[in-house]
Amino acid sequence: MHAFDSDGYRIAYDDVGDGEPIALLHGFAANRRLNWRLTGWYSVLAQAGYRVIAADARGHGASAKPGDPAAYRPEGIAGDVLRLLDHLRVPRAHLFGYSMGARNAAWLLVHHGDRFLSGVIAGAGMNLLHVDDPERWTSRGYRLTADNSRATSLAVPGLEGLYGHAARRGGPLGALAACLLGALPSLKERDLAKIRVRTLVVCGEKDTLAGSPLPLAECIRGAQAVIWPGRSHVSVV
């Protein structure tokens, strides 16, 4: 594991293999190890000739965990990817994001597409990218509140197990609440139309959180959509 300072926050990352670089962005309440290393992506990509660059997003894993929602705006949490590439002197890389990481990847492709060779947006459809009404998250199991001093500020009973696992891995739930609150700004169809790099959009057939990848792919010029049979939002990884 390595670490560097990104705009005042410590960001932990792995740098594995040689070849064309690919940056991996993990999902909410996970980390680089759970989403990428343990699932075999490190070894598959390295064996295919890629240099794997995977960081713990701020608020997660071994990285800094600020409690201010403003720290998780795209310029912060997604911008860490750009600052990591600069730190490693990597001018351009492939980009692969899952769930929250896919949301950040989409923002990067829209606003900094010149830094990326291609993009994979996985486990994220328009449900996660075009969010106009924060109240919609309540029905999906999130209780949005800025009271980050309470351990249960984010969780409702159906999801307390997930947050408990995250807390045992060293992630204070207040940071996760701040991350969710800060990540709500939408990407609309006109934003996604700005993406010019080759893009793949992948969702599981049973992913009711992200929704279908088809409407998202239709917003991006030349993008391909894949629906993975029998997979949910979590198991599609």
HELIX and SHEET records of a PDB file:
HELIX    1   1 ARG A   32  ARG A   32  1                                   1    
HELIX    2   2 ARG A   33  ARG A   37  3                                   5    
HELIX    3   3 TRP A   41  GLN A   47  1                                   7    
HELIX    4   4 PRO A   69  TYR A   72  5                                   4    
HELIX    5   5 PRO A   74  ILE A   77  1                                   4    
HELIX    6   6 GLY A   79  HIS A   87  1                                   9    
HELIX    7   7 MET A  100  HIS A  111  1                                  12    
HELIX    8   8 GLY A  113  ARG A  115  5                                   3    
HELIX    9   9 MET A  126  LEU A  129  1                                   4    
HELIX   10  10 PRO A  134  ARG A  140  5                                   7    
HELIX   11  11 PRO A  157  LEU A  159  5                                   3    
HELIX   12  12 GLU A  160  ARG A  168  1                                   9    
HELIX   13  13 LEU A  173  GLY A  182  1                                  10    
HELIX   14  14 GLU A  189  LEU A  192  1                                   4    
HELIX   15  15 LEU A  214  CYS A  219  1                                   6    
SHEET    1   A 8 HIS A   2  SER A   6  0                                        
SHEET    2   A 8 TYR A   9  VAL A  16 -1                                        
SHEET    3   A 8 TYR A  50  ALA A  55 -1                                        
SHEET    4   A 8 GLU A  20  LEU A  25  1                                        
SHEET    5   A 8 ALA A  93  TYR A  98  1                                        
SHEET    6   A 8 PHE A 116  ALA A 122  1                                        
SHEET    7   A 8 ARG A 198  GLY A 204  1                                        
SHEET    8   A 8 GLN A 224  TRP A 228  1                                        
END                                                                             
